[in-house]
Amino acid sequence: MSIAIFNHGAANTTGPKVIAVTGESALPTSAREGTLAVQCSGVGTLYIQRLQPATAADGAVWIVTGSASEIAVNLTLQGSLYVYPLRSYHREAGAWVSAALWGYTGGAWKRSRHTLFDYGVFGGDTYSESESQGTVTPETDNLHITLNGNAGANQALAVFGAVDFTGREKLHVRGDVISNRYILYVSDTISHYSPILSKVVTADGEAELDVSAITGRHYVLLGQGGGLVMEARIYEAYLL
């Protein structure tokens, strides 16, 4: 196995350990701090870098890095030389295929994702509410959002601020649509007008918005802006 780490110095024997697993249930009960696990059949050549490798053989694993991650890896096991894994890919039949990524940190496995809201628990981003003829109510395990008026300027939005999209692929949300719909917005303001991206959700369960083309910090808005009475409960929201 060979390793290429760009912009972070050369790998060495105390550098990141990467293992292949069939899924979350196959993660070992314990591991060396900083171990990374990729859902794939095996780890061939390993690339830990921001940009896609120019060439790679089948079986290679590419771990995309950024400026921050919930599963940061200390390359030296001392000092402060870190890489920040965001997501991983496995090379199959000449193509890069997205693969789940976990890191062993603080004595436990963590999935590589940036949490906004998780069944009543908020992540580290600034949270606020923007309401006009509606309500956004954090409850025990959900964000309960209602919009009672139907004027175009009205909104009921849970607002997550200063969210860094660099290196992220998807905004993932799980919720229940009690009445009509809710919308996922990525915006530079806390208004539903002129979002960078948006997606209407009309069914219970999981919804995803492709954010791979976005970089930098923006707002994530969950709820409804303008013109339609609605009600929804949001249980989790995170970036992959």
C-alpha positions in Angstrom: 0.0 0.0 0.0 1.3 3.4 -0.9 0.2 6.8 0.6 0.1 10.2 -1.0 -0.7 13.1 1.4 -0.7 16.5 -0.3 -0.2 19.7 1.5 0.3 18.0 4.9 3.8 16.6 4.6 4.9 13.0 4.1 3.3 10.1 5.8 5.3 7.9 8.2 4.8 4.9 10.4 2.9 6.8 13.0 0.6 8.3 10.3 -3.0 7.5 9.7 -4.1 3.9 9.7 -6.9 3.1 7.3 -8.9 -0.1 7.3 -11.7 -1.6 5.1 -15.0 -2.6 6.6 -18.2 -3.9 5.2 -20.4 -1.5 7.1 -20.9 0.2 10.4 -21.8 -3.1 12.2 -18.3 -4.4 11.2 -16.3 -1.6 12.9 -13.9 -3.2 15.4 -14.9 -2.6 19.1 -11.6 -0.6 19.6 -8.8 0.8 17.5 -5.8 3.0 17.6 -6.8 6.7 18.1 -7.0 8.3 14.7 -7.8 5.1 12.7 -10.0 5.7 9.7 -12.4 3.0 8.4 -13.8 3.0 4.8 -16.7 1.0 3.7 -15.1 -1.0 0.8 -13.7 -4.4 0.0 -10.1 -3.5 0.6 -7.6 -0.6 0.7 -5.1 -0.6 -2.1 -3.2 2.6 -2.9 -4.3 5.3 -0.4 -4.6 8.9 -1.3 -5.3 11.5 1.4 -5.7 14.8 -0.3 -8.1 17.5 -1.3 -8.0 17.0 -5.1 -9.0 13.9 -7.0 -5.9 11.8 -7.9 -4.9 12.2 -11.6 -4.6 8.5 -12.0 -5.5 5.5 -9.8 -5.9 1.8 -10.1 -9.0 -0.2 -9.0 -8.9 -0.8 -5.3 -7.5 2.6 -4.4 -9.0 4.7 -1.7 -9.2 8.4 -1.8 -9.9 10.3 1.4 -10.9 14.0 0.8 -9.5 16.4 3.3 -10.6 19.9 4.3 -9.9 22.6 6.9 -12.0 21.0 9.7 -13.5 17.6 10.5 -15.2 15.8 13.3 -12.6 13.0 12.8 -9.4 14.9 12.6 -6.3 12.7 12.5 -2.9 13.6 14.2 -0.2 12.4 11.8 2.5 12.3 14.5 0.4 11.2 17.5 1.9 14.2 19.3 2.2 17.9 18.5 -0.3 19.4 16.1 0.2 18.1 12.6 -3.3 17.1 11.6 -5.3 16.1 8.5 -9.1 16.7 8.4 -10.9 13.9 6.6 -14.3 14.8 5.1 -15.4 11.9 2.9 -14.0 8.9 1.0 -14.1 7.1 -2.3 -13.2 3.7 -3.5 -11.9 3.1 -7.1 -14.1 0.5 -8.8 -14.1 -0.4 -12.5 -12.3 2.8 -13.4 -14.5 5.1 -11.5 -14.5 6.7 -8.0 -17.5 5.4 -6.0 -18.6 7.2 -2.8 -17.9 5.2 0.4 -18.9 5.7 4.0 -16.1 7.0 6.3 -15.6 6.7 10.0 -12.8 7.8 12.4 -11.9 6.4 15.8 -11.6 9.5 18.1 -12.0 9.9 21.8 -12.4 6.2 22.3 -15.4 5.8 19.9 -16.2 5.6 16.2 -17.7 8.7 14.6 -19.2 9.0 11.1 -17.6 11.7 9.1 -20.4 14.3 8.9 -21.0 17.8 10.1 -24.1 17.8 12.4 -26.5 20.7 12.4 -29.3 19.0 14.5 -29.6 15.5 15.8 -32.9 14.5 17.5 -32.9 17.4 19.9 -29.2 18.1 20.1 -27.7 21.0 18.1 -24.3 21.0 16.5 -21.7 23.8 16.9 -23.2 26.2 14.4 -25.1 29.3 15.4 -28.8 28.6 15.5 -31.7 31.1 15.3 -35.3 31.3 14.1 -36.9 33.5 11.5 -40.7 33.6 11.9 -43.6 35.6 10.4 -47.1 34.2 10.8 -45.4 30.9 11.9 -43.4 29.2 14.6 -40.2 27.2 15.0 -40.1 25.3 18.2 -37.2 23.1 19.4 -38.8 20.1 21.1 -37.4 17.0 22.9 -36.3 15.3 19.7 -37.3 17.5 16.8 -37.7 21.0 15.4 -41.5 21.7 15.1 -42.1 24.2 12.3 -45.5 25.7 11.3 -46.4 28.4 8.9 -50.0 29.7 9.5 -50.2 32.5 7.0 -50.1 32.4 3.2 -48.7 35.8 2.3 -45.7 35.7 0.0 -43.4 37.5 2.5 -44.2 35.1 5.5 -41.7 32.5 6.6 -41.0 30.0 9.4 -37.4 28.9 9.2 -34.9 27.2 11.4 -31.6 29.0 10.6 -28.1 27.5 11.0 -25.4 30.2 10.4 -21.8 30.2 9.4 -21.9 26.7 8.0 -18.8 25.8 6.0 -19.7 23.9 2.8 -16.1 23.5 1.5 -15.5 19.9 0.6 -19.0 18.8 1.5 -21.2 16.8 -0.9 -24.8 16.6 0.5 -27.1 18.3 2.9 -29.0 15.4 4.5 -32.3 16.0 6.4 -34.8 13.6 8.0 -38.2 14.8 8.9 -42.0 14.3 8.8 -44.3 16.4 6.6 -47.5 16.9 8.6 -49.0 19.3 6.2 -48.1 20.2 2.6 -44.2 20.4 2.6 -41.0 21.9 3.9 -38.0 23.2 2.0 -34.2 22.9 2.4 -32.5 26.2 1.6 -28.8 27.2 1.2 -28.7 31.0 1.3 -26.5 34.0 1.9 -29.3 35.6 4.0 -31.9 34.4 6.5 -34.7 35.0 3.9 -36.2 32.4 1.6 -35.7 34.9 -1.3 -32.9 34.2 -3.8 -31.4 31.0 -2.3 -28.2 29.6 -3.7 -29.9 26.2 -3.7 -33.3 24.8 -2.5 -35.3 21.6 -2.5 -39.0 21.1 -1.8 -39.7 18.0 0.4 -43.3 16.6 0.4 -42.8 13.2 2.0 -41.8 11.8 5.4 -38.3 10.4 5.7 -34.9 11.3 4.3 -34.2 14.1 1.8 -30.8 15.2 0.3 -29.6 18.3 -1.5 -26.5 18.1 -3.6 -24.1 20.9 -2.3 -20.9 19.7 -3.9 -20.5 22.8 -6.1 -20.7 25.2 -3.1 -17.7 26.4 -1.1 -17.4 28.9 1.8 -19.8 29.7 4.6 -23.5 30.1 4.1 -26.8 29.7 6.0 -28.8 26.5 6.1 -32.6 27.2 6.3 -35.1 24.5 7.1 -38.8 25.2 6.9 -41.0 27.2 4.6 -40.8 30.7 3.0 -43.8 32.4 1.5 -47.2 31.5 0.3 -48.1 28.1 1.7 -49.5 27.0 5.0 -47.5 24.0 6.3 -46.3 22.0 9.2 -43.3 19.7 9.6 -41.0 18.1 12.2 -37.3 17.9 11.5 -35.3 15.2 13.4 -31.8 15.5 12.0 -29.8 17.6 9.6 -26.2 17.2 8.7 -23.6 17.7 5.9 -21.7 14.8 4.3 
